[in-house]
Amino acid sequence: MMYRTILLFGAPGSGKGTQGKILGTIPGFFHCACGDVFRNLRVDDPLGKVFVEYSSRGLLVPDEPTISLWAKNIQASTTNGQFNPESDTLVLDGIPRNPRQAEMLKDTLDVKAIIKMTSADKKQLIDRLQRRALRENRLDDANLEVIKKRLETYERDTRPVLDYYGPKLIRTVDSSQSPLRVLRDILDIVIKLV
């Protein structure tokens, strides 16, 4: 079965997680943030160790363990009734992270739209990440060098996912606005899809 999917897309700190959590509270939508799935692993779990090793350097976790963990999480969410693939729209944030992952998921995701969250203000992204590090105890967001590496990784590895899917699916939202205005713009897009 292919999952009807909306991808939330943008640089670290663009607000994908914030907006995804809100969309996930709306009946008929299920939000899955791949980074949260990794962060919920125990540190003594072999995959948890892999996540810490890569994220602490601002790098992406290799594709196979990422897709495997994501698939297990979606299956568990389906089994426990959180996600109903037949009626819910899957809202993804943080996956696919590169064109190879998009290719690996091509028979799983029926992507209806990519909401590209943009901000011309790189300092705003860095400030958001550092505030989040304090608020959520996220070590991968605390160090300025790691943040810069994550932004470089996004530009080099993740942004090309947009080319993989093509311009017809992309809807752009200015994420430098207040969260409420960003939500309004996203809802305007989503309403036209359902």
Protein Blocks (a to p, Z undefined) as FASTA:
>chain_A
ZZddddddddehilmmmmmmmmmmpghiacddfklmmmmpcfklmklmmmmmmmmnopac
dfklmmmmmmmmmmmmmmnomacfklpccddehiafbfklmmmmmmmpccfbdcddddfb
lklmmmmmmmmmmmnopaklmpmklmmmmmmmmmmmmmmmmmmnopmlpccddfkbcfkl
mmmmmmmmmmmmZZ
